[in-house]
Amino acid sequence: MLLFTKRWVLISVLVFMLFILYFILADIANVLTPIPLDPFRSLKGGSWLGYRLGYYGTLLLVISMSYSVVKRLNPSQTKRVGGNRLWLSIHIWLAILGSLMVLVHAGFPFDFRYYDPFKYVRLAGGGVAGLVGFAGLATLIIPFALGSGFIGRYLFKRTEGGVKAVFGYWHVLHIILTGALYVTGIIHLILVVWFRFVTL
């Protein structure tokens, strides 16, 4: 059962990474546009700089997920690529930096419009526009996923006795939050890259 769970998580992580990398590569032409005269006019989503913050922030978050792959390798392979401790540090720093870039892309803290993303989610009869709220939902999940990562790092350093059981519960929560972040993020990418649907 444990092997099935590890294999399922590994396959899920790889599928998410490949799917997001597809969207990043599919939209490379928009990222390579010339720098405008005033690139700092706006940091939010559709602006020149805001678009790149979302793009590169997402790329950093995807690369940070490599830790999930590395820690499931056999010990000799893990040691060959630098070890779990190195990859955990890479995971933490890339997730922090990528999350901050995506939050600024979403308009935090000054121009964020999705404090209630559920009013923008209309699955029945809403068409593509009914999925707009998933961008806000992804943004609201980021601080929780990041916070759960900080808590996990704290618990990881103290995995003896009763804390080990708490670490197990935390791990499940962290995977759920991260999975929710990537699913809602992929919906946002589908809207922006495939449908060229600009959110609020």
Contacts in CASP RR format, 6 or more apart in sequence:
PFRMAT RR
TARGET T0000
AUTHOR 0000-0000-0000
METHOD contacts of the structure
MODEL  1
MLLFTKRWVLISVLVFMLFILYFILADIANVLTPIPLDPFRSLKGGSWLG
YRLGYYGTLLLVISMSYSVVKRLNPSQTKRVGGNRLWLSIHIWLAILGSL
MVLVHAGFPFDFRYYDPFKYVRLAGGGVAGLVGFAGLATLIIPFALGSGF
IGRYLFKRTEGGVKAVFGYWHVLHIILTGALYVTGIIHLILVVWFRFVTL
6 72 0 8 1.000
9 68 0 8 1.000
9 72 0 8 1.000
9 175 0 8 1.000
10 68 0 8 1.000
10 69 0 8 1.000
10 72 0 8 1.000
13 65 0 8 1.000
13 68 0 8 1.000
13 69 0 8 1.000
14 69 0 8 1.000
16 62 0 8 1.000
16 65 0 8 1.000
16 179 0 8 1.000
16 182 0 8 1.000
16 186 0 8 1.000
17 62 0 8 1.000
17 65 0 8 1.000
17 66 0 8 1.000
19 186 0 8 1.000
20 58 0 8 1.000
20 62 0 8 1.000
20 182 0 8 1.000
20 185 0 8 1.000
20 186 0 8 1.000
20 189 0 8 1.000
21 62 0 8 1.000
23 186 0 8 1.000
23 189 0 8 1.000
23 190 0 8 1.000
23 193 0 8 1.000
24 55 0 8 1.000
24 58 0 8 1.000
24 59 0 8 1.000
24 62 0 8 1.000
26 193 0 8 1.000
27 55 0 8 1.000
27 192 0 8 1.000
27 193 0 8 1.000
30 51 0 8 1.000
31 51 0 8 1.000
31 52 0 8 1.000
31 55 0 8 1.000
33 48 0 8 1.000
35 48 0 8 1.000
36 48 0 8 1.000
39 48 0 8 1.000
39 49 0 8 1.000
40 49 0 8 1.000
41 47 0 8 1.000
42 49 0 8 1.000
42 50 0 8 1.000
42 111 0 8 1.000
43 49 0 8 1.000
43 50 0 8 1.000
43 53 0 8 1.000
43 104 0 8 1.000
43 105 0 8 1.000
43 107 0 8 1.000
43 111 0 8 1.000
44 50 0 8 1.000
44 105 0 8 1.000
44 106 0 8 1.000
44 107 0 8 1.000
44 111 0 8 1.000
45 51 0 8 1.000
45 53 0 8 1.000
45 54 0 8 1.000
45 105 0 8 1.000
45 106 0 8 1.000
45 107 0 8 1.000
46 198 0 8 1.000
50 104 0 8 1.000
50 105 0 8 1.000
51 105 0 8 1.000
53 101 0 8 1.000
53 102 0 8 1.000
53 104 0 8 1.000
53 105 0 8 1.000
54 101 0 8 1.000
54 102 0 8 1.000
54 105 0 8 1.000
56 98 0 8 1.000
56 101 0 8 1.000
57 97 0 8 1.000
57 98 0 8 1.000
57 99 0 8 1.000
57 101 0 8 1.000
57 102 0 8 1.000
57 105 0 8 1.000
58 98 0 8 1.000
58 102 0 8 1.000
58 185 0 8 1.000
58 189 0 8 1.000
60 94 0 8 1.000
60 95 0 8 1.000
60 97 0 8 1.000
60 98 0 8 1.000
60 101 0 8 1.000
61 94 0 8 1.000
61 95 0 8 1.000
61 98 0 8 1.000
61 99 0 8 1.000
61 102 0 8 1.000
63 90 0 8 1.000
63 94 0 8 1.000
64 90 0 8 1.000
64 91 0 8 1.000
64 92 0 8 1.000
64 94 0 8 1.000
64 95 0 8 1.000
64 98 0 8 1.000
65 91 0 8 1.000
66 87 0 8 1.000
66 90 0 8 1.000
66 91 0 8 1.000
67 87 0 8 1.000
67 88 0 8 1.000
67 90 0 8 1.000
67 91 0 8 1.000
68 91 0 8 1.000
70 78 0 8 1.000
70 81 0 8 1.000
70 83 0 8 1.000
70 84 0 8 1.000
70 87 0 8 1.000
71 78 0 8 1.000
71 84 0 8 1.000
71 87 0 8 1.000
71 88 0 8 1.000
73 81 0 8 1.000
78 84 0 8 1.000
81 87 0 8 1.000
88 156 0 8 1.000
92 149 0 8 1.000
92 153 0 8 1.000
95 146 0 8 1.000
95 149 0 8 1.000
96 146 0 8 1.000
99 142 0 8 1.000
99 143 0 8 1.000
99 145 0 8 1.000
99 146 0 8 1.000
102 139 0 8 1.000
102 142 0 8 1.000
103 139 0 8 1.000
103 142 0 8 1.000
103 143 0 8 1.000
106 112 0 8 1.000
106 114 0 8 1.000
106 135 0 8 1.000
106 136 0 8 1.000
106 139 0 8 1.000
108 139 0 8 1.000
112 139 0 8 1.000
113 200 0 8 1.000
114 120 0 8 1.000
114 133 0 8 1.000
114 135 0 8 1.000
114 136 0 8 1.000
114 137 0 8 1.000
114 139 0 8 1.000
114 140 0 8 1.000
114 200 0 8 1.000
117 133 0 8 1.000
117 134 0 8 1.000
117 135 0 8 1.000
117 136 0 8 1.000
117 137 0 8 1.000
117 139 0 8 1.000
117 140 0 8 1.000
118 133 0 8 1.000
118 137 0 8 1.000
120 130 0 8 1.000
120 132 0 8 1.000
120 133 0 8 1.000
120 136 0 8 1.000
120 200 0 8 1.000
121 130 0 8 1.000
121 131 0 8 1.000
121 132 0 8 1.000
121 133 0 8 1.000
121 134 0 8 1.000
121 137 0 8 1.000
122 129 0 8 1.000
122 130 0 8 1.000
123 130 0 8 1.000
123 131 0 8 1.000
128 191 0 8 1.000
128 195 0 8 1.000
128 197 0 8 1.000
129 197 0 8 1.000
131 187 0 8 1.000
131 190 0 8 1.000
131 191 0 8 1.000
132 191 0 8 1.000
132 197 0 8 1.000
132 199 0 8 1.000
132 200 0 8 1.000
133 199 0 8 1.000
134 184 0 8 1.000
134 185 0 8 1.000
134 187 0 8 1.000
134 188 0 8 1.000
134 191 0 8 1.000
135 184 0 8 1.000
135 185 0 8 1.000
135 187 0 8 1.000
135 188 0 8 1.000
135 191 0 8 1.000
135 199 0 8 1.000
136 184 0 8 1.000
136 188 0 8 1.000
136 199 0 8 1.000
137 184 0 8 1.000
138 181 0 8 1.000
138 184 0 8 1.000
138 185 0 8 1.000
138 187 0 8 1.000
138 188 0 8 1.000
141 177 0 8 1.000
141 180 0 8 1.000
141 181 0 8 1.000
141 184 0 8 1.000
142 181 0 8 1.000
144 177 0 8 1.000
145 174 0 8 1.000
145 177 0 8 1.000
145 178 0 8 1.000
145 180 0 8 1.000
145 181 0 8 1.000
148 170 0 8 1.000
148 173 0 8 1.000
148 174 0 8 1.000
148 177 0 8 1.000
149 174 0 8 1.000
151 170 0 8 1.000
152 167 0 8 1.000
152 170 0 8 1.000
152 171 0 8 1.000
152 174 0 8 1.000
155 163 0 8 1.000
155 166 0 8 1.000
155 167 0 8 1.000
155 170 0 8 1.000
156 167 0 8 1.000
159 167 0 8 1.000
188 199 0 8 1.000
191 197 0 8 1.000
191 199 0 8 1.000
192 198 0 8 1.000
192 199 0 8 1.000
END
